[in-house]
Every structure is written in structure tokens, then in C-alpha cells.
Amino acid sequence: MGTPISNTGPMCEFSAHLELPYDVRFMETSLSWATGLITLAGGVQKEAHALRLALDETLTFLIDSYPEAESWERIRVEFQLRADGVAEIDITNAGPPVHPERIPHYVPDSHLESDVDGLWYFLASGFVDELTFSSRGKDGWGVMIRKGLAEPTFEPKVPGGGQDAALAGKIKFSTRLAVPEDAVNLVNLTYDTFRYSYVDEDFYSETKLCKALAQGEIISLLVEADGVIVGNSSFALSPEMPRRAYSGSLMVKPAFRQSRAIIHLLNEVTRFMDSGQLDADLYFATMVTAHTGSQKAGARVGWKPLALHLSAAPVVDFRGIKFSHDERESLVTYVRLASPMQLPVLYLPQRHHVVMAGLLAQAGFDSALSAQEAAPSEVRTRFVEKVDAAFGCATLTVSQVGQDFAERLTKKLFSVRGKGIETVMILVPAWHPLPPDLEAVMGRINGFFTGVEPVSARECYLLYCVLSASLDFERIRIQDPLAQELKGHCRRLYEELVAEDPE
């Protein structure tokens, strides 16, 4: 039994589910469970009785229809209270196909026109607003029971209570750098903010995080309220790209999201980047597009967008923030220069010059744009491959362009996608002339341009994206006007790839 928040359909106040064997001896347990939830939702006795009766009749029909059920097979029953006050009971059944049109039609007081075998459906549907069947393919058959509650009274629990709520009222904040001993509290803060969806797994391991803080691989800026950590933002350096510092997501306890804790954290992040304490050419961050809150916060401290990471990861699970869809999350790449760029020419296919010129200038680049191509002198192409199976995403960085570029790229992509990867990002060097026919090569593997990513004052990459599933650009929310133009450009490139020729 569990109580997950549903991310599909209308917003809900709460949901819970259970599974029971095809055995009538378990009926009373499931009926009592459902009755209790209806009462918790604010249903009066009459409403609870009606839903209980409909569930009773439906479960009895399903169990009696499947006497040969295996001992391991289960009926799943999910209860949900929608935000509009409708109580739903959703039943998933692995038994024989249900043919709604063949359920006998029971008519009271008319023995000639009725069939007692349809009495159960007459009773069940008569007490609720809706009782419908639907095929769910390999998952079997579903039954949806709905009834509107006259006066639902359930109030969701406000995130953050007890000590957090008390501290939020005092609003006495201070900031400092984290030390290794803070690791355990940072792990808890990560969960309070993202549950288990944060990209850096070190933040879920006290041992790993403690070591990273001790060795300076991660620098965390903390906001405290009366000595309790309520906010964090971290910077990390990697051996692969030592001139670029990655800025992690802002973390703030739910109880403090409406306080000035976020302002203190942003001010501390700004002071740290301005101080030059890190030996880096630039700062780099990725921000979600399911909402624009993090993008607005980034703009406040001088971050500028340069690329889109489309369908890059599962939806980030922010505690206290509900989303109405469960599609993969797209991200915006933001940068903040710590020193002037020293890249006289940035090589970029001509069709992307207009959309990128404004973004690059806004971010502080003064590089000239060139579409010059050059045949590679090297024979073999080399890649640095990074696969994140948990997020279904991989990055192929071209470390050496060879004469076999198109062939090797195709084979490498096939190999990576064979590992169950949904999205592949391809990084192509932009500090020397382009490989011949780069756009055509990318088009043959369904790759399309999504922006520019700098890794040092002298080096930038062109970013191309290859998707395994369709993408709904309407769900991608962008704050910056120039980044909105990039989104539109990427959408047109994507639609060129997926457009079908007329038959």
C-alpha cells in the first residue's frame, strides 16, 4: 500500500493504491480501505456507501470471471481524490477481456426484458456518476469508477513543518562555506528539495559527499537559519573540463521557499563567482524548463543561456511542486564568464548564425562567426563517451575529427543507443573549421543543432541532439527572449527531421 502523488490527468489532492489476489476473502479488507479513504477525503456516509457498493459489485464480478487466476496475479485498485472534488477508483484487472456491450441489461420490474446476470452492473453504475471499462493493452482491462463529493474537506499537508516552520517565522539568516561535517545535512536537504531525482549522486551519499568536500572537488555555499542549514548551492570541477565550473541547482527547504532564504543564497553565489576563488574561465549550469523559477533566479545573478538539452532526463521531482505530465525534462544551458573569451573565430554552420549571434553577444562573446569547412588531416575520429543509464542520456564528445567522421559517428551512435539510451547529445569542436557537410551528416542520424557550449576561454562545442521519442515543444518553458528564439529555431529543425513526404 502506498500514497504517491499522481502526475497524470487532473491534479489530485492525494492518491493511494493496493493490490489483492483474485480471492473474495480479501474483499472486506479492500472495501474497508476504500471506505476509510473516502471518509478522509470528506465524503459523507451516503457517498462512502455508494462508492463502497460500486467497488464491491465490480470486484465480485471481476473475481468470479477469473476462477483460473494464478496465485501470483493481482487486481490493482487505486483511489484518488481530484482537485475538483471527484473521487476516483481505478481498477486494473488481468482477467479475461470485458465486453461492456455484452453485459446483460437488467430492467427492474420487467422479467421479460431483464437479465439477473446484469444486476451487479445496474446496482454499481446506479450509485456513482460514472462506471466505464477500457482495454489497457498488455496491462489488461481497466474499470474507472467516479463520483463527485458534495463537500470534500481534505487539506493537503503543507510541506515543511515542525522545526522548519518555526524557523521560517524568525527569518534570521547567515551564509558560510560547507565543511565535510555538513555532508549528512546536505544529503537530507537534497532529498527535501529533489527527493531522489538530483543529477549528482554524491549528494545522496554522506561518505562520498564528505570526501568531495574535504578534497575541494565540491564547494557548497550554505544558508542557515539559527544554525540549521536551509539552503545550498554548489560548484564542482571535473578533470575532463578543468576550466569550467559546474554550478549545481539551488536547494531550499520547502518551508523557506517563500522567505528571503533564496535571496541570501543568490547573493552568496554572486559574491563567490565575483571573488575569483575558483581558477576557472567560466561557470556552467543547466536549468529546468518545466517551470521558469530557476531560470529567473539565474538571470538575477548574471547567467546567460546558450543551448538547450532536449529530453535530457526524467522529470525532476521537486518536493512541494506538482507537475501535470511525466514527460522527460528539457534543460537550458546557462553560462557566466569569469574571464574574457579568447576565441577569435567560432565555427558554426551558416543556418545557425542569426539565432546564435544575439545569444553569444549577450553572454559576452566577441567571436566572429564562420561557416568555413576543412577536410580533416587525421585518419581516425575519436570520441569521449559518457553514458548516464539512470537518466537515459549519453554524451558523445568529438575529441578528434578524422576522415571517417560520418561512418564512426553512425556506428558510435548505434552502439550507445543499444544500451537503452533515449537521448544522445553530440559535441563537435567549434574552435577550428567544421567537418565537411556537418549538417548533412547530422541529418542522416536525425541529429539537429540545439546551441553552443563553451568549456574554456578558448574552446566551445556545437551541441547536436538525437532523440528516440517525440518531443512536445509546447511543454518547454523559456524565460529569456533570445533563448525563446533558439527554441523556435530548434523546433523548426526538429520538424524538418520528422516531417513525412506526401504519399
C-alpha positions, 0 to 999 in steps of 0.5 A: 500500500502506498500514497504517491502523488499522481502526475497524470490527468487532473491534479489530485489532492492525494492518491493511494493504491493496493493490490489483492489476489483474485480471492473474495476473502480479501474483499472486506479488507479492500472495501474497508480501505476504500471506505476509510479513504473516502471518509478522509477525503470528506465524503459523507456516509451516503457517498462512502456507501455508494462508492463502497457498493460500486467497488464491491459489485465490480470486484465480485464480478471481476473475481468470479470471471477469473476462477483460473487466476494464478496465485501470483496475479493481482487486481490493482485498485487505486483511489484518488481524490481530484482537485475538483472534488471527484473521487476516483477508483481505478481498477486494473484487472488481468482477467479475461477481456470485458465486453461492456456491450455484452453485459446483460441489461437488467430492467427492474420490474420487467422479467421479460426484458431483464437479465439477473446476470446484469444486476451487479452492473445496474446496482454499481453504475446506479450509485456513482456518476460514472462506471466505464471499462477500457482495454489497457493493452498488455496491462489488461482491462481497466474499470474507472469508477467516479463520483463527485463529493458534495463537500470534500474537506481534505487539506493537503499537508503543507510541506515543511513543518515542525522545526522548519516552520518555526524557523521560517517565522524568525527569518534570521539568516547567515551564509558560510562555506560547507565543511565535510561535517555538513555532508549528512545535512546536505544529503537530507536537504537534497532529498527535501528539495529533489527527493531522489531525482538530483543529477549528482549522486554524491549528494545522496551519499554522506561518505562520498559527499564528505570526501568531495568536500574535504578534497575541494572537488565540491564547494557548497555555499550554505544558508542557515537559519539559527544554525540549521542549514536551509539552503545550498548551492554548489560548484564542482570541477571535473578533470575532463573540463578543468576550466569550467565550473559546474554550478549545481541547482539551488536547494531550499527547504520547502518551508523557506521557499517563500522567505528571503532564504533564496535571496541570501543564497543568490547573493552568496553565489554572486559574491563567490563567482565575483571573488575569483576563488575558483581558477576557472574561465567560466561557470556552467549550469543547466536549468529546468524548463518545466517551470521558469523559477530557476531560470529567473533566479539565474538571470538575477545573478548574471547567467546567460543561456546558450543551448538547450538539452532536449529530453535530457532526463526524467522529470525532476521531482521537486518536493512541494511542486506538482507537475501535470505530465511525466514527460522527460525534462528539457534543460537550458544551458546557462553560462557566466564568464569569469574571464574574457573569451579568447576565441577569435573565430567560432565555427558554426554552420551558416543556418545557425548564425542569426539565432546564435549571434544575439545569444553569444553577444549577450553572454559576452562573446566577441567571436566572429562567426564562420561557416568555413569547412576543412577536410580533416588531416587525421585518419581516425575520429575519436570520441569521449563517451559518457553514458548516464543509464539512470537518466537515459542520456549519453554524451558523445564528445568529438575529441578528434575529427578524422576522415571517417567522421560520418561512418564512426559517428553512425556506428558510435551512435548505434552502439550507445543507443543499444544500451537503452539510451533515449537521448544522445547529445553530440559535441563537435569542436567549434574552435577550428573549421567544421567537418565537411557537410556537418549538417548533412551528416547530422541529418542522416542520424536525425541529429539537429543543432540545439546551441553552443557550449563553451568549456574554456576561454578558448574552446566551445562545442556545437551541441547536436541532439538525437532523440528516440521519442517525440518531443512536445515543444509546447511543454518547454518553458523559456524565460529569456527572449533570445533563448525563446528564439533558439527554441523556435529555431530548434523546433523548426529543425526538429520538424524538418527531421520528422516531417513525412513526404506526401504519399 
